[in-house]
Amino acid sequence: MRIAVIGAGGVGGYFGARLAAAGNEVTFVARGGHLAAIRRSGLVVHSPLGELRTSPDSVVASISELGPADLVLVAVKLWDTEAVAEELRTSAAHGAPVLSLQNGVHKDDVLRGRLTDEQVLGGVCFISAFIEEPGVVRHNGPLQKVVLGPYRSGSTATGRAVLAALRDAGIDAEGSDDIERAIWEKFVFLVGLSATTATVRQPVGVVRANERSRRLLYEVMAETVAVAQASGVRLDSGFAEDRLAFCDTLPAAMTSSMHNDLEKGNRLELPWLSGGVVDLADRLDVPVPRNRTVADILAPYVLGRPAGS
């Protein structure tokens, strides 16, 4: 397949490199020092599942430089989603199936607002990977899973083809008949982990070991479940307890990308995580005091480290 990967960070870099190693024609869209490093030496992925290196000519600087594609993977930060969707409409890759591996529950609504419903596949990924240095991605642990499914029945055949390509590349991939629910299931956990590790400024082991921060973790997730249910998503009322038990199985040192971004002084995806929960809750008249407080606490850091801090 001809695959365009928009965003060559931890997620896009890892899955794109794995697809390239399987013989697919993969082109990354990257920028800055990361782009320059890939052009010099290719994209290097350090993984317990095997080292990967792509070709130096596998990267371009913009979506406008992409050629025709059979699949587009979107793996940029959430604030870039609208710009990506708009650029795709006029690029050579226009019309190709689009699979977003981004965080959150808003991303596919943005894509479907500018592209066709048949074109956009719903998707969610599970992986711990990040840019270690320009041109180098580090994959932590063996987990590398993608769940995908169509929003419209007319896209079922496309979904099967993409699923086959992922599996052929050695990626743990599965199809879902209710992809919206699958996305919300990850969102509940992601909001809880991001909110608590960022506000406590500690990994999950510290959060879950303290009675009060553990309660915060549970209540942030329970509020997110309530918003999902009010949105018509079929999540069980006990799902927050299930995710809390799951958090007890995680490595104590595990943290969230939002916590990492906060520590580095980078821009935060807060408006699409706890802030996104608050926005949805306000429309649905669902009380979410814990998520609202998290959004308030972290508000000064949304655009990065405040000046003078």
GISUL-V232406 format. One record per residue. RES is the residue in one small letter. SS is DSSP state (hx for helix, st for strand, lp for the rest). PHI is phi in degrees with one decimal (999 if undefined). Layout:
{{RES,SS,PHI} {RES,SS,PHI}}
This chain:
{{m,lp,999} {r,st,-91.2} {i,st,-121.6} {a,st,-101.2} {v,st,-114.3} {i,st,-93.9} {g,lp,107.2} {a,lp,-108.6} {g,lp,-78.0} {g,hx,-58.4} {v,hx,-72.5} {g,hx,-63.3} {g,hx,-63.3} {y,hx,-66.3} {f,hx,-65.5} {g,hx,-64.1} {a,hx,-65.4} {r,hx,-65.6} {l,hx,-67.5} {a,hx,-66.3} {a,hx,-63.8} {a,lp,-86.0} {g,lp,102.5} {n,lp,-77.5} {e,st,-89.1} {v,st,-105.1} {t,st,-121.9} {f,st,-93.5} {v,st,-109.6} {a,lp,-136.4} {r,lp,-152.2} {g,hx,64.0} {g,hx,-64.1} {h,hx,-65.0} {l,hx,-58.4} {a,hx,-62.2} {a,hx,-67.5} {i,hx,-65.6} {r,hx,-64.8} {r,hx,-78.6} {s,hx,-131.8} {g,lp,82.3} {l,lp,-89.3} {v,st,-102.3} {v,st,-120.6} {h,st,-92.4} {s,lp,-144.9} {p,lp,-64.6} {l,lp,-92.9} {g,lp,125.2} {e,lp,-75.2} {l,st,-129.6} {r,st,-145.6} {t,lp,-93.6} {s,lp,-74.6} {p,lp,-60.9} {d,lp,-92.1} {s,lp,-93.5} {v,st,-134.2} {v,st,-129.8} {a,lp,-92.3} {s,lp,-153.6} {i,hx,-62.4} {s,hx,-64.5} {e,hx,-89.7} {l,lp,-71.1} {g,lp,-91.4} {p,lp,-56.9} {a,lp,-136.8} {d,lp,-95.3} {l,st,-159.3} {v,st,-118.2} {l,st,-100.0} {v,st,-106.4} {a,lp,-140.6} {v,lp,-88.2} {k,lp,-63.7} {l,hx,-63.0} {w,hx,-70.3} {d,hx,-94.2} {t,hx,-62.0} {e,hx,-62.6} {a,hx,-65.1} {v,hx,-63.0} {a,hx,-60.2} {e,hx,-66.9} {e,hx,-66.9} {l,hx,-62.7} {r,lp,-63.4} {t,lp,-115.1} {s,lp,-89.3} {a,lp,-66.8} {a,lp,-84.1} {h,lp,-56.1} {g,lp,98.0} {a,lp,-73.0} {p,st,-57.7} {v,st,-119.7} {l,st,-122.3} {s,st,-89.5} {l,lp,-107.3} {q,lp,-77.3} {n,lp,-77.9} {g,lp,88.9} {v,lp,-110.3} {h,lp,-93.3} {k,hx,-60.0} {d,hx,-72.7} {d,hx,-62.0} {v,hx,-64.3} {l,hx,-63.5} {r,hx,-70.4} {g,hx,-73.1} {r,hx,-118.6} {l,lp,-114.5} {t,lp,-82.9} {d,lp,-59.9} {e,lp,-68.0} {q,lp,-77.6} {v,st,-92.7} {l,st,-96.0} {g,st,-77.4} {g,st,-156.5} {v,st,-149.6} {c,st,-126.0} {f,st,-130.5} {i,st,-166.6} {s,st,-113.7} {a,st,-150.9} {f,st,-155.0} {i,st,-76.3} {e,st,-77.5} {e,st,-161.0} {p,lp,-52.3} {g,lp,85.9} {v,st,-132.0} {v,st,-113.2} {r,st,-109.7} {h,st,-100.9} {n,st,-97.6} {g,st,78.6} {p,st,-84.4} {l,st,-66.6} {q,st,-159.7} {k,st,-120.6} {v,st,-129.2} {v,st,-117.0} {l,st,-142.1} {g,st,-170.9} {p,st,-81.3} {y,lp,-87.2} {r,lp,-124.3} {s,hx,-59.5} {g,hx,-66.0} {s,hx,-99.3} {t,hx,-60.6} {a,hx,-63.5} {t,hx,-62.2} {g,hx,-58.9} {r,hx,-64.9} {a,hx,-65.7} {v,hx,-66.8} {l,hx,-58.6} {a,hx,-63.2} {a,hx,-64.0} {l,hx,-64.7} {r,hx,-65.7} {d,hx,-62.6} {a,lp,-87.2} {g,lp,82.1} {i,lp,-89.7} {d,st,-73.2} {a,st,-128.4} {e,st,-142.2} {g,st,-91.1} {s,lp,-132.2} {d,lp,-84.8} {d,lp,-138.7} {i,hx,-66.0} {e,hx,-61.4} {r,hx,-63.7} {a,hx,-60.8} {i,hx,-66.2} {w,hx,-67.1} {e,hx,-60.5} {k,hx,-68.3} {f,hx,-58.9} {v,hx,-56.1} {f,hx,-65.8} {l,hx,-62.1} {v,hx,-62.4} {g,hx,-62.1} {l,hx,-64.8} {s,hx,-65.7} {a,hx,-60.5} {t,hx,-79.1} {t,hx,-66.2} {a,hx,-74.3} {t,hx,-74.9} {v,hx,-78.5} {r,lp,61.4} {q,lp,-146.5} {p,lp,-68.6} {v,hx,-63.2} {g,hx,-59.3} {v,hx,-70.2} {v,hx,-60.5} {r,hx,-77.2} {a,hx,-82.1} {n,lp,-98.3} {e,hx,-58.3} {r,hx,-77.2} {s,hx,-71.8} {r,hx,-64.6} {r,hx,-64.7} {l,hx,-60.8} {l,hx,-57.7} {y,hx,-63.1} {e,hx,-69.9} {v,hx,-60.4} {m,hx,-70.8} {a,hx,-63.9} {e,hx,-63.4} {t,hx,-66.9} {v,hx,-61.8} {a,hx,-62.1} {v,hx,-67.0} {a,hx,-59.5} {q,hx,-62.8} {a,hx,-67.5} {s,lp,-84.5} {g,lp,93.4} {v,lp,-86.7} {r,lp,-86.6} {l,lp,-105.9} {d,lp,-67.6} {s,lp,-63.8} {g,lp,-90.9} {f,hx,-67.2} {a,hx,-65.1} {e,hx,-63.1} {d,hx,-60.8} {r,hx,-70.6} {l,hx,-65.0} {a,hx,-62.9} {f,hx,-63.3} {c,hx,-60.7} {d,lp,-70.3} {t,lp,-93.3} {l,lp,-78.9} {p,lp,-57.1} {a,lp,-59.3} {a,lp,-84.6} {m,lp,-68.0} {t,lp,-135.7} {s,lp,-112.6} {s,hx,-64.5} {m,hx,-67.3} {h,hx,-62.7} {n,hx,-60.6} {d,hx,-64.1} {l,hx,-61.7} {e,hx,-64.2} {k,hx,-86.0} {g,lp,79.1} {n,lp,-85.1} {r,lp,-61.7} {l,lp,-109.6} {e,lp,-88.1} {l,hx,-50.5} {p,hx,-62.0} {w,hx,-107.5} {l,lp,-109.4} {s,hx,-59.8} {g,hx,-64.5} {g,hx,-67.5} {v,hx,-61.9} {v,hx,-61.8} {d,hx,-60.9} {l,hx,-65.3} {a,hx,-63.4} {d,hx,-63.5} {r,hx,-69.9} {l,hx,-100.4} {d,lp,58.7} {v,lp,-111.1} {p,lp,-73.1} {v,lp,-136.9} {p,hx,-62.1} {r,hx,-68.6} {n,hx,-65.1} {r,hx,-64.5} {t,hx,-65.5} {v,hx,-58.9} {a,hx,-61.1} {d,hx,-68.7} {i,hx,-61.7} {l,hx,-91.3} {a,hx,-52.8} {p,hx,-63.9} {y,hx,-105.4} {v,lp,-57.8} {l,lp,-94.6} {g,lp,114.8} {r,lp,-59.4} {p,lp,-61.3} {a,lp,-60.0} {g,lp,85.1} {s,lp,-87.7}}
